[in-house]
Amino acid sequence: MANEGKSKLAVVIMAAGKGTRLKSKRPKVLHEIGGRPLLGHVIAVASRVVDPADIHVIIGHQAARVRDAVASTGVAFVVQGEQRGTGHAIQCASPALGGYTDFLVLSGDVPLIRTETIRQVVDFHLAKAAAMTILTAVPEDPTGYGRILRRSTDSFEVDAIVEQPDLKPEQRSIREINSGIYAFKTGPLLAHLAKLTASDKHGELYLTDIAAVLRKEGERVVAVQAGHAAEVLGANTIAELVTLDASLRAATAKRLMDAGVTIFRPDTCVIDADVEIEADTVIEPFVQLLGHTRIGADCRIRSYTVIESCTIGNRVLVRPSCMLEHSSISDGAELGPFAHLRPGCHIGENAHMGNFVEGKKVRMGKGAKANHLTYLGDTEVGPGTNIGAGVITCNYDGAHKHMTRIGAGAFVGSDSTLVAPVTIEDGAYIGAGSCITKDVPAGALAVGRARQVTKEGWAHARRARMDGHEEPPRS
């Protein structure tokens, strides 16, 4: 059935394989580098070339798990129920490709491919009016890759792709490899796809063999070489996966530094590919910036801090060893050291959350402060309010969470416990050491302590009795 109204170019991403050499239960394409799955990187690049609806991901091994992991991207899926090779994968996808004039094949485990390179392949393919265009590379070590047999050394025409075990002695010096990335003219490819034959005992059909089939049928097969061999390399082992991760993170750090961000000792930092930072911000050594974190200008993120998917304004200071998760921090705020923001926090402009302060779904108003040893859970703190050391909002009754609301300009004395649900209105004072269980009106003072009892001379008498080995009287 034709795909009426769709663009002339589709992208097919191979993502059905198991990845046996990784020795992992997780599907190969869901292993992560730079903070997102291998397949996620490939989809992101493809989405800059075509609309996500024109991206067809071929899934097979643990298909439901792969689909769930990337469904939010808006791509389409093709199920390869029985994994019988890359040629068979394209046969499974062929009903979805009939409405396109050309399509591009990408590998779901080649995450460093650049948008510029994909466009280079497509432009070359269209300019040469080719039935098949192969992206090639010349790595330092071509071991394990299929080799490109060009018609002559200076020709862009290709006769065949030969896998390494099948190389003849005179072909073993060829270093130009097949990247597994192709562009096809849809009509010729679909017309000859059934001519692929199983080339091994497993009955698998390999897409690489289509080059020789097309040549035999008089179709044009050409090759274009990638500018950087590293971008077409995949990962077949955990060690190779970690190498790709290091390469991607180094590129991310360079991108940020080129944009005016200072990153001291970038080799010690872990910065995910989706992180964005504005100029004149300083990142100290041993910082982790993860997920979709956004950091404004003129900030300083000090060592040993971990920030995951947070939005941080301008001129924010994050002192050492803070943990910030899925929260937002406004301009001029100061955090830490050792502050912990759990998901759902919003720290207002010029607010402070200091030493060993933990927040969960807390909203700190402009200029509010909680500087020492405090837990604020499910709490609203008004502008200009001061939270003393050791304050706890008791938000959980064993079955449900409850809100604590503290108004503007209030003062909560040290070592107080606020038992939610409770409201402290504007300008109210809470005496140190209080346990507050009822609402406090605006401008009021609330003190909730046990009354102090002092017994003069009691300690001296006790010591005397102890020296005489007498038991002190019970009181």
Disulfide bonds with the S-S distance in Angstrom:
none
